[in-house]
Amino acid sequence: MTTIPELTKHAREAMHKAVESTKRELAGIRSGKANTALLDLVRVEAYGTPVPLSQVGLVSAPEPRLLTVQPFDKSLAPAIEKAIRDSDLGLNPATQGNLVRVPLPPLSQERRKELVKVVHKLAEEGRIAVRHARTETIGKFKKLEHTSEDDEKRAEKDVQKLHDEHVKQIDQLVHAKEAEIMEV
């Protein structure tokens, strides 16, 4: 039999996962500064299968407007370059010896506004996941047997407080990412 504390703990974990997922998604969105997380979703065709870029090369950001990829296997440099070029990031990499240089062009004002819309869409998905965890948990509270109405109300307030804290965290992430994108 599940208890109120177990359900509350489960809700907290689900909400935390939603915030972490939103944080990862936002890290993959390009802003004015070079960020190695930008290339996290790029998959490279290596040895006949698509693998994450981080498994075939070392990604670093030596300058604010430059990313570099040092392939672990020099023969993969052209495949890495192609994968980055084919991604929808709008980047134009160039291979120099055994190093793939990825210069980041400055963002236009129009592109910045588009990225902010994407950030808001991702944040809303995170908020929906947090709300879903709250609704699901409160529904489970109502199905519990042998609990007083007072305990149920108190537990609902606790879950609502968790919800509010996690939505606030997502809002802070969005605000920071928006400022980062709009910074010229």
N, C-alpha and C positions, 0 to 999 in steps of 0.2 A: 504494500500500500504506500502510495506517495504522500508526502507531507508538504505543508506550506513552505517550510524552509528549502526543501529540495526543489520545488517548483520555482521558487524565487531565485535560487542559485542557477537553475537552468535558464531562466529568463535573462539573468545578468550575463551569463556566458554567451547566449545568442546575441544579445545587444552588443556585447564587446566585439564579437566576431563581425557584426555588421559595420561597426566603426573601423575596425582594422581593415576590412575589405575596402571600404570607402577610401581609407588612407592610401592603400596600395594603388587603387584605381587613379587617384589624384596624382600620385607620384609619377605615373606614366604619361601625364599630360605635359606637353612642352610649355615651358615658360621662357622668360628672357635669359635665364642662366642655364649653363650646361649641367645636366643631372644624369648620372649613369642609369638611373631607373627608367629613363626615357627609352632605352633600348631593351628593357626587360622582356617585352612581349614579342620582340623580333625573333623569328625562327629561321635557322640556317639549314639548308639542304646539305647534310654532311654524311658521308658514307651511306648514301641511299635513303636516309630518313631525316625528317625535319626535327632539329633539336634547338633548345633555347640558346641564344647567342652566348650567354654566360658559361655554357658548357664547352664552347669551342674557342673562346678567347677571353682575355682580360680587358674589361671595359674600364676606362678611367677618364676623368675630366681635368686635364692639366691646365686649362684656361677657361675663363667664363663663357667663351663662345666656341669651344672646341671639345669634342669627345674623341678618344682614340680607342681602337680595339687592337690588341696584340694577340694574334691567333696563336693557339698552342701548337697547331700544325700549319706551317707556312703555306702548304698547298691549298688551304681553305680560304686564304685571303680573298680570291675572286668571288667565292661563294658568299662570304660575309658581306663584301661590298654590294653584291647583287641583292642579297636579302634586305639590307638597309635601304637600298634604292627602291626596291619593290614595296617596302612597307608604306603605309599611308601617312608617314610622318613628314613627307616633303623634304627629305634630306638628300644631299648629293655627296656621298663619300668618295674618297680618292685613296688609292693604295700607294704608299711610298715604301719601297723595300718590303719589309715584312710587317708594316704597321698600316692599319686602315685609319685614315684621318677623316673625321666627320665634322666639318664646319657647320655651325648653327647660324643660319641667316637671321637677321633681325626680324621680329614679327611686325607685320603691318597692323595698323589700328583695327582694321576690319577683321583680321585673323584673330587678334586679341579678344575682340567681342565674341567671335564664334567660339573660342576656347572657353570663355567665361560661361557661355550657354551650356557647353558640354559639362563643365564643372558643376553647374547648378542641377543638371539632369542626373549626374552621378550621385550628387548629394541627396537628391530626392529619393533615389533608389535606396540609399543607405537609411534615410529616415523611414521609408516604407518598411524595410526589414526590421527596424527597431519597433515600429508600431505593431507590426505583425507579431513579434515576440511578446509584446505586452498583451495584445488581444488574446492570443493563444493561451497565455498563462492565466489570465483572468477567467477565461472560459473553463480552464481546468480547475481553478479554485471553486467555481460554482458546482462542479461535479463531485467535489470531495465530500465524503461522508464523515460524520462525527466531528464536525468543526462548527464552532459557534459563528453567528452572524458577525459578531464583533471582531473575531479573529480574521474572518474573510475580508471585512472592510479594511482592517489594519493592513493586511497583506496586499490588498488592491492599492492602498495609498503608497506602500513601499515600492510596488512595481511601477506605479505612476512616477514616483520620485526617480527610480532608475531610468525610466523612459526619458524623463526631462533632462537628466544628466547626460545621457548618451546623445540625445538630439542636440544638446548644447555643444558637445564635443564635435559633432559633425559640422555644426554651424561655424565653430572656430576654425576647423580645417578649411572650410570653404572660404571663409574670410581671408585667411592667410594665403591660400592658393590664388584667389582673385587679386589680391594686392601684388603677389609675385608676378602674375601674368600682365597686369596693367602697368607695372613698373617699366619705365622706358630706359 
